[in-house]
Amino acid sequence: MLLAKPKNAERMAARRLSTAANQYPGIRGWRSFTSVPVNDVTVTIEIGGQVHHVQADRGGVVDTVVPISLEPGTHVAHLRTSESLRVDAPFYVVPPEAQRGIVSDVDDTVMVTALPRPLLAAWNTFVLDEHARIPTPGMAVLLDRLVQNAPGSPVIYLSTGAWNVAPTLTRFLSRNLYPSGTLLLTDWGPTHDRLFRSGQDHKRSNLRRLAHEFPGIRWILIGDDGQHDEAIYSEFQKEYPGSVAAVAIRQLSTSEAVLAGGRSKDEASGTPDAPWVYGPDGSSLSDQLVELGLLPAIQPQA
């Protein structure tokens, strides 16, 4: 959760909770980065009648663990500061019987962005709105089928994008009929040893966190072969073999691979308990998961 001071025109919208994509007008990407973070302040969190006080970091990000007991399903946390800023944050409580979960990359996996090219990355991030972003063919159907096949499964969208683009990304996912899920984004800014944070480290640390916090869940990991997903997923599978059910890698087209600076050299074959599948789109990946018994076949209409 990123806390930022809403502009006058956006103040009322920021205080309302809505998951409908058409509730908000499309905004240019650069506007996501013009809000002033509410940093280093005490934040009051109210969940299920219980109140907790935590601290936002210097980037306005609230990342904390609070003890709470709630029924499985969707709930809302109410966050407020002394500056009268109020944010309603929906969250999902995973059922204890859940055994399957989905982790999906975003760039070049659920949307086509050609992110590694600095110029195109800047264009996609700071200029385009979510209406102009292109969904990857068949991926929304694939993720929806995975969720329908295992009701209650948590869905995680793990991206190296900054928290500032969370509203834009949420609208894009909803508008293109992707299943709702949790966004795990990162905080742009320097660390003690580098100018920008490492996106690869962000993905690795969050995968380990999921393995520790949900030891009974086996994850289907979805990514692409244009960045480092294969290497990261392979490392995670070796480190936590019981936490991976399968890996699905979208293969970039020739033109996409050229824009992305080439393909990864880390193609893997997986194991019998956690196979890897490769395909150019969601339909191809779905067919292979059906063959492996990880998805039921679509029955023809009578």
C-alpha positions, 0 to 999 in steps of 0.5 A: 500500500502506497500512501500519497496526498491526492490532488484536489480533483482526485481527493474524493475518488481516492477516498472511495473503494471501487474495483470497477475499471470504468469507475475511473477515467484513464490517466497518463502514466506520468501523473502516477508519479506526481503525487507527493508521498505521505512519508515517515508518518504514523498510520492507523489501520482498522481491520475487523474492528481492531486498530493497529498503529504502524509507520509508513516508510520514507517512500510512503509505503506501508509494508507490515504484518499485523495480528488479525483473525478473519474469515477467508475471503475479501475484506477491507482495511481502513488506513488513515493518518493525522493529516486526515488522509484515508485509504480503503485497501481491499485484501484477501484472506486465503482459505486454510484448505487452499493448496494451489496459488498463481504467481504471474509476472506482468510486463510481457506476460500479461501485457506487452510492454517491451520493458527492457528498452529504456526509451520504450519503458519510459514511454509505457510508464510515463506517457501511455494510459491503461487504455493504450496498453496491449493485453497478451493474447489468451493470458487472461483466459489462462489465469481465469481457468487456473482460478476456476480450477482451484477456487480460493487460490490466491493470485499474485501479480509480481512485477518490478514496477513501482507502487505508483503505477498500482492504480493504472495496473489495477484498471488494466487488469480489470478492464481486460478481465484478468482475475483480481489479485494482489499486486507485489510491486517495488519502491523506486529509489536508491539503496546503500549500494546502488542508484535503483533497486534490483528488480530481480532481488525484489522478485526473489525475496517475494517468492521466498516470502510466499513460500514461508508464509504459505508452506502448504500452497504449491504455486504455478509460476507464470512469466516470459523468456525476455527477462530473468523469469526463467532463472529466478523461477528455476532458482526458486524451484531448486530452493523450495521444490515443494512450493512449485506445481508448474512453471509456464513461460510465454515465449516472445515473438521475434519482434518482441525479443528484438525489442527486449534485447534478446531471449533468456538463455535459461530454458529449463525442463522442470521435474515430473512433479513441477513441469515447465511449459513454453508457448507464445500465448495463453492458449498454447500454455493452457493446452499443455497444462491440460495435457499435464493434468493441471487444467481440465479440458474445455468441454464442447457445448452441446 
